[in-house]
Amino acid sequence: MPICENCHNEWTWKETFKRSFTLDSKMRCPYCDKDQYITQKSKLKTFFFNMIVLLPLVLNLIFNIPGVILLSLFPILFIIVMLIHPFHMEIGNTDPFGYKS
């Protein structure tokens, strides 16, 4: 779980999950109310975790998986990725892209 660099409190799974559904990389710490930013490393991890959802398409090219199984794998993998995503999120005090708001 992410840990605030200002107050050093660890965010809960629910707080992290709720705050991760934004297009902005800036998030407010629920404890100290300071801005925190998703790190570049965390964004890269998120990209690779999201690619796991598309894994059945690659497996279908190799093994010719029946359509019913293939279509059932997408929501299952999506749910798994969404549940583990908050455990891999990292935050910091600085914006990795250096944008000024």
QUITA-V283561 format. One record per residue. N is the residue number from 1. OMEGA is omega in radians with two decimals (NA if undefined). Layout:
# QUITA-V283561
N,OMEGA
N,OMEGA
This chain:
# QUITA-V283561
1,3.13
2,3.10
3,-3.14
4,3.13
5,3.14
6,-3.05
7,3.09
8,3.05
9,3.11
10,3.13
11,3.08
12,3.12
13,-3.10
14,3.12
15,-3.13
16,-3.13
17,-3.12
18,-3.08
19,-3.11
20,3.13
21,3.08
22,3.10
23,3.12
24,3.13
25,-3.13
26,3.09
27,3.11
28,3.07
29,-3.13
30,-3.08
31,-3.08
32,3.10
33,3.07
34,3.12
35,3.05
36,-3.08
37,3.06
38,-3.10
39,3.11
40,3.12
41,3.14
42,3.11
43,3.11
44,3.08
45,3.14
46,3.11
47,-3.11
48,3.06
49,3.12
50,3.11
51,3.09
52,3.14
53,3.14
54,-3.13
55,3.11
56,3.10
57,3.11
58,3.11
59,3.12
60,3.10
61,-3.08
62,-2.97
63,-3.12
64,-3.10
65,3.09
66,-3.05
67,-3.12
68,3.13
69,-3.14
70,-3.13
71,3.11
72,3.13
73,-3.11
74,-3.14
75,3.13
76,3.13
77,3.11
78,3.14
79,3.13
80,3.14
81,-3.13
82,-3.13
83,-3.11
84,-3.11
85,-3.11
86,-3.14
87,-3.09
88,-3.13
89,3.08
90,-3.13
91,3.12
92,-3.11
93,-3.05
94,3.10
95,-3.10
96,-3.14
97,3.06
98,3.11
99,3.06
100,3.13
101,NA
